[in-house]
Amino acid sequence: MSRLVEIVLPQKVTICEVAPRDGFQAEPAWIPTEGKIRIVRELAKTGIQSMEITSFVHPRAIPQLKDAEEVVRSIQDLTNIKFRALVPNVKGAQRAIDAGITKLKLMLSATDSHSLSNANCLVEEAQNGFSPIIELAEKHGVKVGGSISVAFGCPYEGKVPIERIATIVDRYTTMGIEEVSLADTTGMANPKQVFEMLGQLKASFPQMTFSMHLHNTRGMALSNAVAALQQGITHFDSSIAGLGGCPYAPGASGNIATEDLVHAFAEMGIETGINLDTLIGVAKDVKQSIGHDGGSYMLQAGPCSQLHAKPKNQEKIEQ
């Protein structure tokens, strides 16, 4: 008789909502500023405690986020949420700080090909430019987190070697960065790869906090999230209604939907602090406002809990 093996997973995780940045930036049609603010405020009612609200890039690069300052300044009363913003350079960092952002996230690719497409420079050149951003943040008492896009697979170079990621994380460490987001920007990761990479990175950098930014381009985001859970990861990014995708990564649409991730974690007994019913309501509203979703199972099938109710004709059958 085979022995059952108990799988130990974290009891609680933190989910960062990234639709206001990663979700909105992929939309070709202009989303009115007041619409963005309304969605952020609706999301704040769900119990979400962390949000990536925008990116302070040049308006010509991502026109959809040209109203970054206005959006940030309009939600300063939402003190129950920790807001962060993506910044590409010192100018963007200064804009973010002036607008009231208290946490910056650095932009970096894992490969030179993606970096040239995304930031018009090589990876080492991009990382060399982080020092003045970090110094500016320290001067203003603002936190800084790192990120690595296409960490598991690049549309131009294929699978990314763990040694490449380790080198980038090591450089982050020397800069004083204590948390790094690993992004499956193109949805090329698989659970075995995620489990093994996280295992090696955690062993090499035990003081670093790693988070996962998963795209569901090929339907493996949730399985990759479970693989990360098995490595003890407790920080995840997701996007309401599954919106999002990198403009510089071909076919990279579809972040893992926040409502799908919250539902899956709830079914596994993992606490998120987010009200699923309220969240699904916001997802429906966002889909209606934007005109589509990015692939949300909750919007298609609903949560498992709704199946527990008796069918409307059950009483007649019982009689």
ZADO-1210 file (C-alpha; in nm, 4 decimals, padded with zeros to 6 digits):
<atoms>
<atom x="00.0000" y="00.0000" z="00.0000" code="MET" pos="1"/>
<atom x="00.1471" y="00.3327" z="-00.1038" code="SER" pos="2"/>
<atom x="00.1961" y="00.6038" z="00.1561" code="ARG" pos="3"/>
<atom x="00.0240" y="00.9382" z="00.1077" code="LEU" pos="4"/>
<atom x="00.2598" y="01.2350" z="00.0903" code="VAL" pos="5"/>
<atom x="00.1336" y="01.5536" z="00.2541" code="GLU" pos="6"/>
<atom x="00.1918" y="01.8680" z="00.0487" code="ILE" pos="7"/>
<atom x="00.2702" y="02.1643" z="00.2717" code="VAL" pos="8"/>
<atom x="00.1673" y="02.4973" z="00.1215" code="LEU" pos="9"/>
<atom x="00.1671" y="02.8493" z="00.2683" code="PRO" pos="10"/>
<atom x="-00.1444" y="02.9308" z="00.4697" code="GLN" pos="11"/>
<atom x="-00.1547" y="03.2929" z="00.3576" code="LYS" pos="12"/>
<atom x="-00.0405" y="03.4848" z="00.0497" code="VAL" pos="13"/>
<atom x="-00.0360" y="03.8441" z="-00.0713" code="THR" pos="14"/>
<atom x="-00.1788" y="03.9257" z="-00.4127" code="ILE" pos="15"/>
<atom x="-00.0839" y="04.2471" z="-00.5904" code="CYS" pos="16"/>
<atom x="-00.3416" y="04.3725" z="-00.8403" code="GLU" pos="17"/>
<atom x="-00.1640" y="04.4898" z="-01.1572" code="VAL" pos="18"/>
<atom x="-00.4520" y="04.5653" z="-01.3950" code="ALA" pos="19"/>
<atom x="-00.4249" y="04.9455" z="-01.3548" code="PRO" pos="20"/>
<atom x="-00.0740" y="04.9180" z="-01.4996" code="ARG" pos="21"/>
<atom x="-00.0178" y="04.5913" z="-01.6838" code="ASP" pos="22"/>
<atom x="-00.3818" y="04.5474" z="-01.7782" code="GLY" pos="23"/>
<atom x="-00.4572" y="04.8978" z="-01.8956" code="PHE" pos="24"/>
<atom x="-00.1305" y="04.9523" z="-02.0856" code="GLN" pos="25"/>
<atom x="-00.2260" y="04.6814" z="-02.3355" code="ALA" pos="26"/>
<atom x="-00.5566" y="04.8465" z="-02.4269" code="GLU" pos="27"/>
<atom x="-00.5459" y="05.0308" z="-02.7620" code="PRO" pos="28"/>
<atom x="-00.8599" y="05.2370" z="-02.6935" code="ALA" pos="29"/>
<atom x="-00.8225" y="05.5220" z="-02.4466" code="TRP" pos="30"/>
<atom x="-00.9612" y="05.4478" z="-02.1010" code="ILE" pos="31"/>
<atom x="-01.0827" y="05.7774" z="-01.9508" code="PRO" pos="32"/>
<atom x="-00.8918" y="05.8859" z="-01.6427" code="THR" pos="33"/>
<atom x="-01.2081" y="05.8921" z="-01.4351" code="GLU" pos="34"/>
<atom x="-01.2776" y="05.5353" z="-01.5491" code="GLY" pos="35"/>
<atom x="-00.9357" y="05.4202" z="-01.4301" code="LYS" pos="36"/>
<atom x="-00.9851" y="05.5891" z="-01.0953" code="ILE" pos="37"/>
<atom x="-01.3298" y="05.4337" z="-01.0549" code="ARG" pos="38"/>
<atom x="-01.1945" y="05.0842" z="-01.1212" code="ILE" pos="39"/>
<atom x="-00.9109" y="05.1357" z="-00.8718" code="VAL" pos="40"/>
<atom x="-01.1637" y="05.2441" z="-00.6093" code="ARG" pos="41"/>
<atom x="-01.3862" y="04.9439" z="-00.6800" code="GLU" pos="42"/>
<atom x="-01.0863" y="04.7121" z="-00.6487" code="LEU" pos="43"/>
<atom x="-01.0043" y="04.8735" z="-00.3147" code="ALA" pos="44"/>
<atom x="-01.3375" y="04.7464" z="-00.1793" code="LYS" pos="45"/>
<atom x="-01.2471" y="04.3805" z="-00.2398" code="THR" pos="46"/>
<atom x="-00.9827" y="04.3491" z="00.0298" code="GLY" pos="47"/>
<atom x="-00.6858" y="04.3819" z="-00.2063" code="ILE" pos="48"/>
<atom x="-00.3945" y="04.5208" z="-00.0056" code="GLN" pos="49"/>
<atom x="-00.1367" y="04.5799" z="-00.2771" code="SER" pos="50"/>
<atom x="-00.1666" y="04.7369" z="-00.6220" code="MET" pos="51"/>
<atom x="00.0625" y="04.8322" z="-00.9101" code="GLU" pos="52"/>
<atom x="-00.1288" y="05.1382" z="-01.0155" code="ILE" pos="53"/>
<atom x="00.0593" y="05.2726" z="-01.3170" code="THR" pos="54"/>
<atom x="00.3917" y="05.3182" z="-01.4931" code="SER" pos="55"/>
<atom x="00.5780" y="05.6472" z="-01.5212" code="PHE" pos="56"/>
<atom x="00.7117" y="05.5943" z="-01.8698" code="VAL" pos="57"/>
<atom x="00.7213" y="05.8518" z="-02.1483" code="HIS" pos="58"/>
<atom x="00.3695" y="05.9098" z="-02.2874" code="PRO" pos="59"/>
<atom x="00.4912" y="05.8268" z="-02.6386" code="ARG" pos="60"/>
<atom x="00.5994" y="05.4803" z="-02.5199" code="ALA" pos="61"/>
<atom x="00.2663" y="05.3921" z="-02.3567" code="ILE" pos="62"/>
<atom x="00.0025" y="05.6587" z="-02.4331" code="PRO" pos="63"/>
<atom x="-00.2570" y="05.4771" z="-02.2218" code="GLN" pos="64"/>
<atom x="-00.0673" y="05.5713" z="-01.9033" code="LEU" pos="65"/>
<atom x="-00.0031" y="05.9373" z="-01.9816" code="LYS" pos="66"/>
<atom x="-00.2381" y="06.0325" z="-01.6959" code="ASP" pos="67"/>
<atom x="-00.0248" y="05.8550" z="-01.4322" code="ALA" pos="68"/>
<atom x="00.0119" y="06.1591" z="-01.2057" code="GLU" pos="69"/>
<atom x="-00.3578" y="06.2374" z="-01.2087" code="GLU" pos="70"/>
<atom x="-00.4556" y="05.8788" z="-01.1278" code="VAL" pos="71"/>
<atom x="-00.2100" y="05.8518" z="-00.8398" code="VAL" pos="72"/>
<atom x="-00.3017" y="06.1861" z="-00.6876" code="ARG" pos="73"/>
<atom x="-00.6702" y="06.0963" z="-00.7028" code="SER" pos="74"/>
<atom x="-00.6416" y="05.7871" z="-00.4812" code="ILE" pos="75"/>
<atom x="-00.4223" y="05.9143" z="-00.1984" code="GLN" pos="76"/>
<atom x="-00.7107" y="05.8685" z="00.0447" code="ASP" pos="77"/>
<atom x="-00.7026" y="05.4892" z="-00.0071" code="LEU" pos="78"/>
<atom x="-00.4647" y="05.4256" z="00.2811" code="THR" pos="79"/>
<atom x="-00.5611" y="05.0581" z="00.3149" code="ASN" pos="80"/>
<atom x="-00.3669" y="04.9707" z="-00.0024" code="ILE" pos="81"/>
<atom x="00.0068" y="04.9803" z="-00.0677" code="LYS" pos="82"/>
<atom x="00.0535" y="05.1351" z="-00.4107" code="PHE" pos="83"/>
<atom x="00.3587" y="05.0887" z="-00.6276" code="ARG" pos="84"/>
<atom x="00.4514" y="05.2119" z="-00.9743" code="ALA" pos="85"/>
<atom x="00.6824" y="05.0885" z="-01.2467" code="LEU" pos="86"/>
<atom x="00.9615" y="05.3313" z="-01.3390" code="VAL" pos="87"/>
<atom x="01.2116" y="05.3090" z="-01.6292" code="PRO" pos="88"/>
<atom x="01.4564" y="05.5808" z="-01.5261" code="ASN" pos="89"/>
<atom x="01.5344" y="05.8630" z="-01.2829" code="VAL" pos="90"/>
<atom x="01.2923" y="06.1019" z="-01.4497" code="LYS" pos="91"/>
<atom x="01.0118" y="05.8504" z="-01.4168" code="GLY" pos="92"/>
<atom x="01.1077" y="05.7842" z="-01.0558" code="ALA" pos="93"/>
<atom x="01.0973" y="06.1544" z="-00.9736" code="GLN" pos="94"/>
<atom x="00.7543" y="06.1877" z="-01.1342" code="ARG" pos="95"/>
<atom x="00.6283" y="05.8918" z="-00.9307" code="ALA" pos="96"/>
<atom x="00.7648" y="06.0273" z="-00.6039" code="ILE" pos="97"/>
<atom x="00.6249" y="06.3747" z="-00.6715" code="ASP" pos="98"/>
<atom x="00.2832" y="06.2190" z="-00.7373" code="ALA" pos="99"/>
<atom x="00.2874" y="06.0402" z="-00.4018" code="GLY" pos="100"/>
<atom x="00.4096" y="05.6868" z="-00.4810" code="ILE" pos="101"/>
<atom x="00.5930" y="05.5261" z="-00.1878" code="THR" pos="102"/>
<atom x="00.7247" y="05.2155" z="-00.3662" code="LYS" pos="103"/>
<atom x="00.8987" y="05.1931" z="-00.7024" code="LEU" pos="104"/>
<atom x="00.9436" y="04.8860" z="-00.9193" code="LYS" pos="105"/>
<atom x="01.2403" y="04.8733" z="-01.1549" code="LEU" pos="106"/>
<atom x="01.2061" y="04.7599" z="-01.5165" code="MET" pos="107"/>
<atom x="01.4525" y="04.4977" z="-01.6404" code="LEU" pos="108"/>
<atom x="01.4543" y="04.2188" z="-01.8974" code="SER" pos="109"/>
<atom x="01.6301" y="03.8855" z="-01.8607" code="ALA" pos="110"/>
<atom x="01.7654" y="03.8908" z="-02.2171" code="THR" pos="111"/>
<atom x="01.9381" y="04.1500" z="-02.4297" code="ASP" pos="112"/>
<atom x="01.6984" y="04.0957" z="-02.7201" code="SER" pos="113"/>
<atom x="01.3917" y="04.1733" z="-02.5098" code="HIS" pos="114"/>
<atom x="01.5711" y="04.4598" z="-02.3366" code="SER" pos="115"/>
<atom x="01.6576" y="04.6208" z="-02.6700" code="LEU" pos="116"/>
<atom x="01.2937" y="04.5905" z="-02.7767" code="SER" pos="117"/>
<atom x="01.1527" y="04.7061" z="-02.4429" code="ASN" pos="118"/>
<atom x="01.4092" y="04.9601" z="-02.3186" code="ALA" pos="119"/>
<atom x="01.6362" y="05.0223" z="-02.6192" code="ASN" pos="120"/>
<atom x="01.9455" y="04.9094" z="-02.4280" code="CYS" pos="121"/>
<atom x="02.1265" y="04.5941" z="-02.3165" code="LEU" pos="122"/>
<atom x="02.0467" y="04.4308" z="-01.9816" code="VAL" pos="123"/>
<atom x="02.3755" y="04.5390" z="-01.8209" code="GLU" pos="124"/>
<atom x="02.3242" y="04.8959" z="-01.9413" code="GLU" pos="125"/>
<atom x="01.9729" y="04.8987" z="-01.7977" code="ALA" pos="126"/>
<atom x="02.0920" y="04.7686" z="-01.4623" code="GLN" pos="127"/>
<atom x="02.3751" y="05.0222" z="-01.4548" code="ASN" pos="128"/>
<atom x="02.1110" y="05.2940" z="-01.4672" code="GLY" pos="129"/>
<atom x="01.9404" y="05.1768" z="-01.1480" code="PHE" pos="130"/>
<atom x="02.1852" y="05.3292" z="-00.8998" code="SER" pos="131"/>
<atom x="02.0607" y="05.6897" z="-00.9352" code="PRO" pos="132"/>
<atom x="01.6992" y="05.5681" z="-00.9049" code="ILE" pos="133"/>
<atom x="01.7808" y="05.3817" z="-00.5840" code="ILE" pos="134"/>
<atom x="01.9701" y="05.6832" z="-00.4474" code="GLU" pos="135"/>
<atom x="01.6760" y="05.9127" z="-00.5254" code="LEU" pos="136"/>
<atom x="01.4343" y="05.6714" z="-00.3572" code="ALA" pos="137"/>
<atom x="01.6496" y="05.6474" z="-00.0449" code="GLU" pos="138"/>
<atom x="01.6662" y="06.0253" z="-00.0268" code="LYS" pos="139"/>
<atom x="01.2849" y="06.0405" z="-00.0174" code="HIS" pos="140"/>
<atom x="01.2289" y="05.7344" z="00.1998" code="GLY" pos="141"/>
<atom x="01.0713" y="05.5407" z="-00.0859" code="VAL" pos="142"/>
<atom x="01.1083" y="05.1618" z="-00.1202" code="LYS" pos="143"/>
<atom x="01.2409" y="04.9980" z="-00.4356" code="VAL" pos="144"/>
<atom x="01.1753" y="04.6485" z="-00.5713" code="GLY" pos="145"/>
<atom x="01.3332" y="04.4760" z="-00.8672" code="GLY" pos="146"/>
<atom x="01.1804" y="04.2794" z="-01.1519" code="SER" pos="147"/>
<atom x="01.2943" y="04.0456" z="-01.4269" code="ILE" pos="148"/>
<atom x="01.0750" y="04.0267" z="-01.7360" code="SER" pos="149"/>
<atom x="01.0808" y="03.7161" z="-01.9609" code="VAL" pos="150"/>
<atom x="01.2508" y="03.5366" z="-01.6711" code="ALA" pos="151"/>
<atom x="01.1394" y="03.1928" z="-01.7887" code="PHE" pos="152"/>
<atom x="01.1301" y="03.2386" z="-02.1637" code="GLY" pos="153"/>
<atom x="01.2074" y="03.5091" z="-02.4184" code="CYS" pos="154"/>
<atom x="01.0175" y="03.5353" z="-02.7497" code="PRO" pos="155"/>
<atom x="01.3484" y="03.6098" z="-02.9236" code="TYR" pos="156"/>
<atom x="01.5970" y="03.3868" z="-02.7391" code="GLU" pos="157"/>
<atom x="01.3864" y="03.1011" z="-02.6012" code="GLY" pos="158"/>
<atom x="01.4343" y="02.9490" z="-02.2558" code="LYS" pos="159"/>
<atom x="01.6395" y="03.1610" z="-02.0182" code="VAL" pos="160"/>
<atom x="01.9189" y="02.9767" z="-01.8302" code="PRO" pos="161"/>
<atom x="01.9016" y="02.9861" z="-01.4508" code="ILE" pos="162"/>
<atom x="02.2594" y="03.1157" z="-01.4508" code="GLU" pos="163"/>
<atom x="02.1429" y="03.4258" z="-01.6359" code="ARG" pos="164"/>
<atom x="01.8711" y="03.4952" z="-01.3796" code="ILE" pos="165"/>
<atom x="02.1100" y="03.4296" z="-01.0892" code="ALA" pos="166"/>
<atom x="02.3570" y="03.6844" z="-01.2277" code="THR" pos="167"/>
<atom x="02.0846" y="03.9485" z="-01.2464" code="ILE" pos="168"/>
<atom x="01.9575" y="03.8717" z="-00.8953" code="VAL" pos="169"/>
<atom x="02.3135" y="03.8869" z="-00.7616" code="ASP" pos="170"/>
<atom x="02.3538" y="04.2352" z="-00.9104" code="ARG" pos="171"/>
<atom x="02.0235" y="04.3388" z="-00.7537" code="TYR" pos="172"/>
<atom x="02.1545" y="04.2134" z="-00.4191" code="THR" pos="173"/>
<atom x="02.4673" y="04.4285" z="-00.4409" code="THR" pos="174"/>
<atom x="02.2406" y="04.7290" z="-00.5021" code="MET" pos="175"/>
<atom x="02.0528" y="04.6643" z="-00.1793" code="GLY" pos="176"/>
<atom x="01.7339" y="04.5351" z="-00.3450" code="ILE" pos="177"/>
<atom x="01.5548" y="04.2901" z="-00.1145" code="GLU" pos="178"/>
<atom x="01.2677" y="04.1714" z="-00.3354" code="GLU" pos="179"/>
<atom x="01.2520" y="04.0671" z="-00.6997" code="VAL" pos="180"/>
<atom x="00.9523" y="03.9851" z="-00.9185" code="SER" pos="181"/>
<atom x="01.0046" y="03.6999" z="-01.1647" code="LEU" pos="182"/>
<atom x="00.7799" y="03.7586" z="-01.4643" code="ALA" pos="183"/>
<atom x="00.6652" y="03.4929" z="-01.7083" code="ASP" pos="184"/>
<atom x="00.5942" y="03.7736" z="-01.9525" code="THR" pos="185"/>
<atom x="00.5299" y="03.5492" z="-02.2510" code="THR" pos="186"/>
<atom x="00.3610" y="03.2599" z="-02.0723" code="GLY" pos="187"/>
<atom x="00.6426" y="03.0200" z="-02.1665" code="MET" pos="188"/>
<atom x="00.7070" y="02.8797" z="-01.8181" code="ALA" pos="189"/>
<atom x="00.6128" y="02.5325" z="-01.7002" code="ASN" pos="190"/>
<atom x="00.5683" y="02.4057" z="-01.3412" code="PRO" pos="191"/>
<atom x="00.8867" y="02.1950" z="-01.3368" code="LYS" pos="192"/>
<atom x="01.0918" y="02.4897" z="-01.4596" code="GLN" pos="193"/>
<atom x="00.9318" y="02.7254" z="-01.2056" code="VAL" pos="194"/>
<atom x="00.9858" y="02.4834" z="-00.9174" code="PHE" pos="195"/>
<atom x="01.3490" y="02.4182" z="-01.0061" code="GLU" pos="196"/>
<atom x="01.4399" y="02.7805" z="-01.0737" code="MET" pos="197"/>
<atom x="01.2846" y="02.9037" z="-00.7512" code="LEU" pos="198"/>
<atom x="01.4543" y="02.6262" z="-00.5574" code="GLY" pos="199"/>
<atom x="01.7962" y="02.7248" z="-00.6891" code="GLN" pos="200"/>
<atom x="01.7380" y="03.0980" z="-00.6455" code="LEU" pos="201"/>
<atom x="01.6117" y="03.0606" z="-00.2897" code="LYS" pos="202"/>
<atom x="01.9146" y="02.8475" z="-00.2018" code="ALA" pos="203"/>
<atom x="02.1559" y="03.0992" z="-00.3540" code="SER" pos="204"/>
<atom x="01.9800" y="03.4115" z="-00.2245" code="PHE" pos="205"/>
<atom x="01.8076" y="03.3160" z="00.1044" code="PRO" pos="206"/>
<atom x="01.7555" y="03.6798" z="00.2082" code="GLN" pos="207"/>
<atom x="01.5775" y="03.7757" z="-00.1145" code="MET" pos="208"/>
<atom x="01.1973" y="03.7835" z="-00.1327" code="THR" pos="209"/>
<atom x="01.0771" y="03.6499" z="-00.4672" code="PHE" pos="210"/>
<atom x="00.7327" y="03.7161" z="-00.6157" code="SER" pos="211"/>
<atom x="00.5649" y="03.5707" z="-00.9235" code="MET" pos="212"/>
<atom x="00.4131" y="03.7637" z="-01.2138" code="HIS" pos="213"/>
<atom x="00.2366" y="03.5062" z="-01.4282" code="LEU" pos="214"/>
<atom x="00.0768" y="03.5308" z="-01.7703" code="HIS" pos="215"/>
<atom x="-00.1736" y="03.2699" z="-01.8860" code="ASN" pos="216"/>
<atom x="-00.0862" y="03.2899" z="-02.2548" code="THR" pos="217"/>
<atom x="-00.0614" y="02.9114" z="-02.2863" code="ARG" pos="218"/>
<atom x="-00.2909" y="02.8120" z="-02.0032" code="GLY" pos="219"/>
<atom x="-00.0246" y="02.7206" z="-01.7460" code="MET" pos="220"/>
<atom x="-00.0301" y="03.0203" z="-01.5114" code="ALA" pos="221"/>
<atom x="-00.2254" y="02.8511" z="-01.2331" code="LEU" pos="222"/>
<atom x="-00.0131" y="02.5356" z="-01.2405" code="SER" pos="223"/>
<atom x="00.2950" y="02.7572" z="-01.2291" code="ASN" pos="224"/>
<atom x="00.1471" y="02.9377" z="-00.9278" code="ALA" pos="225"/>
<atom x="00.1047" y="02.6053" z="-00.7482" code="VAL" pos="226"/>
<atom x="00.4665" y="02.5140" z="-00.8270" code="ALA" pos="227"/>
<atom x="00.5716" y="02.8467" z="-00.6737" code="ALA" pos="228"/>
<atom x="00.3558" y="02.7773" z="-00.3674" code="LEU" pos="229"/>
<atom x="00.5383" y="02.4483" z="-00.3239" code="GLN" pos="230"/>
<atom x="00.8608" y="02.6476" z="-00.3006" code="GLN" pos="231"/>
<atom x="00.7091" y="02.8676" z="-00.0306" code="GLY" pos="232"/>
<atom x="00.6415" y="03.1728" z="-00.2480" code="ILE" pos="233"/>
<atom x="00.3751" y="03.3958" z="-00.0913" code="THR" pos="234"/>
<atom x="00.3680" y="03.7004" z="-00.3208" code="HIS" pos="235"/>
<atom x="00.1835" y="03.6931" z="-00.6535" code="PHE" pos="236"/>
<atom x="00.0766" y="03.9472" z="-00.9171" code="ASP" pos="237"/>
<atom x="-00.2529" y="03.9137" z="-01.1027" code="SER" pos="238"/>
<atom x="-00.4911" y="04.1225" z="-01.3088" code="SER" pos="239"/>
<atom x="-00.8671" y="04.1627" z="-01.2707" code="ILE" pos="240"/>
<atom x="-01.0577" y="03.9920" z="-01.5558" code="ALA" pos="241"/>
<atom x="-00.7245" y="03.8577" z="-01.6855" code="GLY" pos="242"/>
<atom x="-00.6408" y="04.1846" z="-01.8610" code="LEU" pos="243"/>
<atom x="-00.2910" y="04.2681" z="-01.9731" code="GLY" pos="244"/>
<atom x="00.0128" y="04.1780" z="-02.1738" code="GLY" pos="245"/>
<atom x="00.3485" y="04.3266" z="-02.2675" code="CYS" pos="246"/>
<atom x="00.3363" y="04.5521" z="-02.5767" code="PRO" pos="247"/>
<atom x="00.6920" y="04.4425" z="-02.6585" code="TYR" pos="248"/>
<atom x="00.6377" y="04.0650" z="-02.6315" code="ALA" pos="249"/>
<atom x="00.4468" y="03.9174" z="-02.9285" code="PRO" pos="250"/>
<atom x="00.1367" y="03.7225" z="-02.8237" code="GLY" pos="251"/>
<atom x="00.1882" y="03.7884" z="-02.4532" code="ALA" pos="252"/>
<atom x="-00.1698" y="03.8838" z="-02.3720" code="SER" pos="253"/>
<atom x="-00.3449" y="03.7552" z="-02.0644" code="GLY" pos="254"/>
<atom x="-00.2245" y="03.7940" z="-01.7070" code="ASN" pos="255"/>
<atom x="-00.3622" y="03.5343" z="-01.4709" code="ILE" pos="256"/>
<atom x="-00.7016" y="03.6671" z="-01.3608" code="ALA" pos="257"/>
<atom x="-00.7114" y="03.7875" z="-01.0012" code="THR" pos="258"/>
<atom x="-01.0500" y="03.6260" z="-00.9454" code="GLU" pos="259"/>
<atom x="-00.9198" y="03.2919" z="-01.0775" code="ASP" pos="260"/>
<atom x="-00.6142" y="03.3046" z="-00.8526" code="LEU" pos="261"/>
<atom x="-00.8151" y="03.4020" z="-00.5438" code="VAL" pos="262"/>
<atom x="-01.0671" y="03.1261" z="-00.6171" code="HIS" pos="263"/>
<atom x="-00.7971" y="02.8623" z="-00.6619" code="ALA" pos="264"/>
<atom x="-00.6199" y="02.9634" z="-00.3422" code="PHE" pos="265"/>
<atom x="-00.9483" y="02.9642" z="-00.1498" code="ALA" pos="266"/>
<atom x="-01.0253" y="02.6120" z="-00.2727" code="GLU" pos="267"/>
<atom x="-00.6835" y="02.5050" z="-00.1403" code="MET" pos="268"/>
<atom x="-00.7466" y="02.6697" z="00.1961" code="GLY" pos="269"/>
<atom x="-00.4995" y="02.9528" z="00.1364" code="ILE" pos="270"/>
<atom x="-00.5990" y="03.2921" z="00.2719" code="GLU" pos="271"/>
<atom x="-00.5733" y="03.6040" z="00.0553" code="THR" pos="272"/>
<atom x="-00.7858" y="03.8490" z="00.2541" code="GLY" pos="273"/>
<atom x="-00.9856" y="03.9188" z="-00.0647" code="ILE" pos="274"/>
<atom x="-01.3633" y="03.8746" z="-00.0911" code="ASN" pos="275"/>
<atom x="-01.4176" y="03.6547" z="-00.3970" code="LEU" pos="276"/>
<atom x="-01.7812" y="03.7482" z="-00.4589" code="ASP" pos="277"/>
<atom x="-01.7007" y="04.1198" z="-00.4500" code="THR" pos="278"/>
<atom x="-01.3991" y="04.0593" z="-00.6724" code="LEU" pos="279"/>
<atom x="-01.6048" y="03.8752" z="-00.9352" code="ILE" pos="280"/>
<atom x="-01.8512" y="04.1629" z="-00.9319" code="GLY" pos="281"/>
<atom x="-01.5679" y="04.4057" z="-01.0074" code="VAL" pos="282"/>
<atom x="-01.4370" y="04.1746" z="-01.2801" code="ALA" pos="283"/>
<atom x="-01.7794" y="04.1791" z="-01.4481" code="LYS" pos="284"/>
<atom x="-01.7852" y="04.5575" z="-01.4266" code="ASP" pos="285"/>
<atom x="-01.4333" y="04.5859" z="-01.5693" code="VAL" pos="286"/>
<atom x="-01.5213" y="04.3540" z="-01.8570" code="LYS" pos="287"/>
<atom x="-01.8237" y="04.5669" z="-01.9382" code="GLN" pos="288"/>
<atom x="-01.6260" y="04.8915" z="-01.9118" code="SER" pos="289"/>
<atom x="-01.3286" y="04.7739" z="-02.1187" code="ILE" pos="290"/>
<atom x="-01.5393" y="04.5701" z="-02.3598" code="GLY" pos="291"/>
<atom x="-01.3718" y="04.2325" z="-02.3059" code="HIS" pos="292"/>
<atom x="-01.1819" y="04.0194" z="-02.0573" code="ASP" pos="293"/>
<atom x="-00.8459" y="03.8511" z="-02.0984" code="GLY" pos="294"/>
<atom x="-00.9588" y="03.4982" z="-02.0231" code="GLY" pos="295"/>
<atom x="-01.1281" y="03.4660" z="-01.6840" code="SER" pos="296"/>
<atom x="-01.2640" y="03.1293" z="-01.5738" code="TYR" pos="297"/>
<atom x="-01.4675" y="03.2908" z="-01.2961" code="MET" pos="298"/>
<atom x="-01.6471" y="03.5084" z="-01.5505" code="LEU" pos="299"/>
<atom x="-01.7115" y="03.2034" z="-01.7654" code="GLN" pos="300"/>
<atom x="-01.8041" y="02.9340" z="-01.5136" code="ALA" pos="301"/>
<atom x="-01.8242" y="03.1029" z="-01.1741" code="GLY" pos="302"/>
<atom x="-01.6816" y="02.9720" z="-00.8453" code="PRO" pos="303"/>
<atom x="-01.7232" y="02.6151" z="-00.7221" code="CYS" pos="304"/>
<atom x="-01.9240" y="02.7440" z="-00.4265" code="SER" pos="305"/>
<atom x="-02.2167" y="02.8396" z="-00.6507" code="GLN" pos="306"/>
<atom x="-02.2605" y="02.4718" z="-00.7399" code="LEU" pos="307"/>
<atom x="-02.3503" y="02.3900" z="-00.3794" code="HIS" pos="308"/>
<atom x="-02.6963" y="02.5444" z="-00.4105" code="ALA" pos="309"/>
<atom x="-02.9926" y="02.3241" z="-00.5013" code="LYS" pos="310"/>
<atom x="-03.1197" y="02.3452" z="-00.8595" code="PRO" pos="311"/>
<atom x="-03.4384" y="02.5469" z="-00.8950" code="LYS" pos="312"/>
<atom x="-03.6400" y="02.2347" z="-00.9812" code="ASN" pos="313"/>
<atom x="-03.4871" y="02.0244" z="-00.7000" code="GLN" pos="314"/>
<atom x="-03.7947" y="02.0565" z="-00.4793" code="GLU" pos="315"/>
<atom x="-04.0225" y="01.9220" z="-00.7541" code="LYS" pos="316"/>
<atom x="-03.7884" y="01.6268" z="-00.8076" code="ILE" pos="317"/>
<atom x="-03.7853" y="01.5499" z="-00.4336" code="GLU" pos="318"/>
<atom x="-04.1666" y="01.5615" z="-00.4195" code="GLN" pos="319"/>
</atoms>
